[in-house]
Amino acid sequence: MRIDEGLKILARVDDGVWMRGTFFSLLAATAIFLVIDVRSLWERNAEEPIIDPARWPILLPAPGGTGRDGPPVELLSSHEVLRQPMKLELQRDGVLLAEGTFDIGAGERFVREIEQRGEYVKTVSLNSPGGSVDDALAISKLIREKGLDTRVASGALCASSCPIVFAGGVRRLAEPEAVVGVHQLSNASTDRTTADQAMSSTQLTTARITRHLEEMGIDAGLWIKALETPPDKLQYVSAQEMIDFKLTTGLSGAMKKK
């Protein structure tokens, strides 16, 4: 086939076909470069130990976040208390305090607590820097299943995976000086995996969290805010954002139930 005949054939191709072909070509190229970038990053860090999120500064704000050196208000608990494995304490008026990191197994301890004393529990009060996403999801689902409320008290922290637990409450109250923060997923595992495995695991976990938050009635904006924030920093969620994202259900509803 001569060049001029080929050009005539191409000239007869519909513009829509050209545009669709161009779009899918760019999409394929983007996917290829993403895989290459992830593989390159993984190879560069292959000899480095996986960072333990428990060693990161709990209150390091992201660029543009509220506060320069810490949270918008002073926390009532020390870093040592917040970093301890999650402890459960049944308090007055049916409040179950869940304080500390959601360590591996926290979900099972929470299940046992509810099985033993669940008839007394009305509200789960959270004070946690986050931790295991799997355990946070399990706790959140059980909270909704049992029809419990959730609360972040003034001076308490609910960060990283903790808002997932907070979202499980039928009624969700963040008191005026509560500190709520989000960021991207992080890998706390000590197991070495391939780049493909890490990417697949991250995508599956993202899908699980997105689906759960949607089922809990939380607006997608909260998860987008988390995905925009590096895993070693926190983006604080303002009181107005909590309302906009439907993370809180308002003071009046929570007070009427008590």
N, C-alpha and C positions, 0 to 999 in steps of 0.2 A: 504494500500500500504506500502511495506517495504521500509526502508531508501535507500537500494541499488538500488531498482527499481526507486525511485524518482531521485536519482543521475544520473542514466542512461538517464532518460528523459531530465533532465537539460543539460546533456552533448551534446544532439543532437540539442539544440537550437542554431540557427545561431548567429554568433558573432555580426552581425549588429543589430539584435534584442536586444541583451544585451546592446550594446552601446546606442541605442536609448532609451531603458528603463531607463538606468542609467542617461542619460542627462535629460529626463523629470522628473525623480525623484528629481534630484538636483534642477531643475528649480522650481518645486513645493515647495520644502523645502525652497528655497530662498524667494519665494513669501510669504510663511507662516511666516518666521522670519521677513520679512519686515513689514507685517501687525502688528505683535506682537510688533516690535520696535516702529512703529508709534503710536499704541495704548498706549504703556507704556509711551512714551514721552508726549502724549496728556494728559494722566492721571496725570503725574507729574506736568504739567503746567496748569492744569484745573483751579486752583484758582488764577493764575497769570494773570494780565491784558495783553491784546494783545499789543505788542510794536507798537508804532506809528512811521513809518519810517521817518516822518518829524522831529523827535527828534534825529535821528541818525546823527553822524558826516558825513557831505556831502562828505568830501574828505579823508576818511580813506582808505589807500591803502591796498590791500590784500597781503599776503605773496608772495614775488617774484615779486610784481608789481613795477612799476616805482615810485621812490621816497619813502622816509621813513616816512615822517610826513605830506605829502600833495601831490598835483598834480605836474606833471613835470614842469609846468610853473605857474607863478602868475596869478590868476584870476582877471579880472577887476571889477567883481561884488561881493558885500558882501554876506554873508550867509543870511542876512535878505532879501535882494532883491531876491535871488534865492529861498527862502522858501515861498515867497508870492504867492498867487494864480496867475495863468498864466495871463499875461497882453499882449495885442496885440497893436502894434503901427506901423502904416504905415509910412515908412521913404522914403528917396529919392530913385530914380531909381527903383521903384517898389519893394522895400524890405519891407516885413512884419516881424517885430521883434516879436517873441513869447518868452517871458521871464518869468521865475518863474516856480512854480510847476504845473504839469498837475493835477489839482484838479478835483474832480467829477463835471462834467458840463463844463469842458474846451473844450471838443469836440463840444458841442452845441454852445458855444460862437464863436468858430472858424468857424463853419458853417455859423453863422449869419454874421460874418465879411466878409467872402468870398461872401456871397449873396449880401451884401451891396456895397463892394468896390473891389470885386474880379477882375474886369477888369483892375485894376491898379497893381495888384500883379503879380510879376514874380518869386520872390524868397522868401522863408520862412527862416529867420535867427533864429537859435535856441540858447537859453541860459537857460538851465534848468537842475535841478538835477533829473528829472523824475517825477514819480507819478502814477496816475491811468493808468493801462494797457489798459482798455477798451477805455478811452478817447484818449490815444496815438494811438491805432489802428485806431480809427475813423478818427483822424486828418491825419494820414499817408495815409489812403485810399483816402481821399478827395484830398490831395496834388497830388497823382498820377492821380486821375481822372481828375483833372484840368490841368495836364501837367506842374506843377510848379517845380522849382528847390529848393533845400535845401542847407543850408550853416551853418557851425559852424565857427564863426569868431575867429581870434586870441584873446586869453584871455577869450573866452567864454567856458562854460561847457555844455556838452551834455552827461548825465549819466543815468543809470538805464533804464527806459522805453523811454528815449529821443531818443536813436539810432533807435528805432522802427519808430518814426516820421521822423527822418533823412533819413531812408531807403526809404521813400515814394517819395523822389525827383526824377525827371527824370534825372537831373544832380545833383550830390552831391559833394560839395566842403568842405573840412576841411582845413582851413588856417593853416600856419606853426605852430602857437602856440595855436591851438585849443585843448581843453581837452575833450577826449571822454572816457567814462568808462562804464563798464557793471558789472552786478552781477545777482545772482539768483532772482527768483520771491520772493516777500514778501507779507505778508497779512496785508493790512492797514485797513481792516474792523474792526468795533467794535462789530460785530455780533459774538456770540459764536456758533460754529458749531461742529459737531462730527468729529472724526478722519477720518471716511470714507468719509464724505462730503468734508473735507479739502483736502484729497488725490485726490478725484474725480475732484474737482475744479481746483487743481494745474495741473493735467494731461490734462484737457480740455483746460486750458489757454496755456499750453506749446504747445499743438497741434495747437492752433490758431496762436500763434506767429511763430511757425516753418513754417506753411503753408504760412503765410503772407510774411515772409522774403524770402521764396523760390519764391513766385510770384513777389517780388520786384527785384529778381535777386541777392540776397545776399547769399554768401557762408555759408554753415552750420557751418563753423569754428567759426564764430562770436557768434552764440548761444551756441555752446559747451563751448567757453571761459566764457560766462555768467554763464552757469550751473555749472562750476567748481569753482565759486567764491561765498563765503558766502554772504547772503543778507545784512549783516551789514558792508560790505567792498566793495571797488571798485577795479576792475582790469582795469588798463588803457590800451587803445588800441593804439599801436604805428602807425605812419604814414604808415610804411611798411605793418603792419597787416591790416590796412584799405584798402590798395590796394589789398592785398592777399585775403581778405574776400569780395572784390568787394563792400565795403561800400562806398568808394569814386569812382568817375568816372573820376578823373583827372582834373587838372587845365585848360588845353587847351579847353576842351569842354564847361566848365562853362563860360570861358571868351569870347568864340566866340559868345555865345548867347546874351551877354549884349550889 
